Amino acid sequence: MRKDSQAILDYSVDWTEWLDGDTISTSSWTVTGGADLAISASSFSGGVATVWLSGGSAGKSYRVTNKITTAQGRTDRRSITITVEDR
């Protein structure tokens, strides 16, 4: 996924199929690859977890990881790669 360094954009992970009837009770996000890509906000609704990202340096890629815990006590993580470029 691509992002402009000046943009503030939302990215989501859809857990619906994996949940198989369970629900998300907690969701947290982390960024690796540099502190200049910042988490502005995060939320979850139904089976979808969303993070809002700002900043980042053009030419760099960042790994953004979502970790959830479900109502039944299961935990899992999914990561996406965000590449920042000046558009």
C-alpha positions in Angstrom: 0.0 0.0 0.0 1.2 3.5 -0.8 0.9 6.7 1.2 2.0 10.3 0.6 4.2 11.7 3.4 1.8 14.6 3.9 -1.4 12.5 3.9 -3.4 11.2 6.9 -5.1 8.1 5.7 -7.0 5.1 7.2 -6.0 1.4 6.6 -8.0 -1.6 7.7 -7.7 -5.3 8.4 -10.9 -7.3 7.8 -10.9 -10.2 10.3 -14.5 -11.2 9.6 -13.8 -14.5 7.9 -11.2 -15.5 10.5 -13.5 -14.6 13.4 -16.1 -17.2 12.3 -18.8 -15.7 14.6 -16.4 -14.5 17.3 -16.0 -10.8 18.0 -13.0 -8.4 18.5 -12.7 -7.3 22.1 -9.4 -5.4 21.8 -7.3 -4.2 18.9 -3.8 -2.6 19.0 -1.5 -1.3 16.3 2.3 -1.0 16.1 4.6 0.5 13.5 8.1 -0.8 12.7 10.6 0.8 10.4 10.8 4.3 12.0 9.0 6.6 14.4 8.3 9.1 11.7 5.2 7.2 10.6 2.7 7.8 13.4 -0.6 6.3 14.5 -3.1 9.1 14.7 -6.1 7.0 15.8 -7.4 3.5 15.7 -10.8 1.8 16.1 -12.6 -1.4 15.4 -16.2 -2.2 14.4 -17.7 -5.6 13.7 -14.8 -7.6 12.3 -12.8 -4.7 10.9 -9.9 -3.0 12.7 -8.8 0.4 11.3 -5.7 2.6 11.9 -5.1 6.2 10.8 -1.5 6.9 9.8 0.3 10.2 9.4 3.8 11.3 8.4 6.5 8.9 7.2 9.6 9.6 5.0 9.5 9.3 1.2 11.3 6.3 0.0 10.8 4.3 3.2 8.6 1.2 3.9 7.0 0.5 7.2 5.4 -2.6 8.7 2.1 -1.9 10.4 0.8 -4.7 12.6 -2.7 -5.2 14.1 -3.0 -7.5 17.1 -6.5 -8.4 18.2 -8.0 -10.4 21.1 -11.4 -11.9 20.7 -14.3 -12.3 23.1 -13.5 -16.0 23.2 -9.8 -15.3 24.2 -8.1 -16.0 20.8 -5.3 -13.6 19.7 -3.7 -13.1 16.3 -1.7 -10.6 14.3 -1.8 -9.3 10.7 0.7 -7.0 9.1 0.5 -4.6 6.1 3.4 -2.8 4.4 3.1 0.9 3.8 5.5 2.5 1.4 5.7 6.3 1.6 6.3 8.4 -1.5 5.8 12.1 -2.3 3.0 12.3 -4.9 
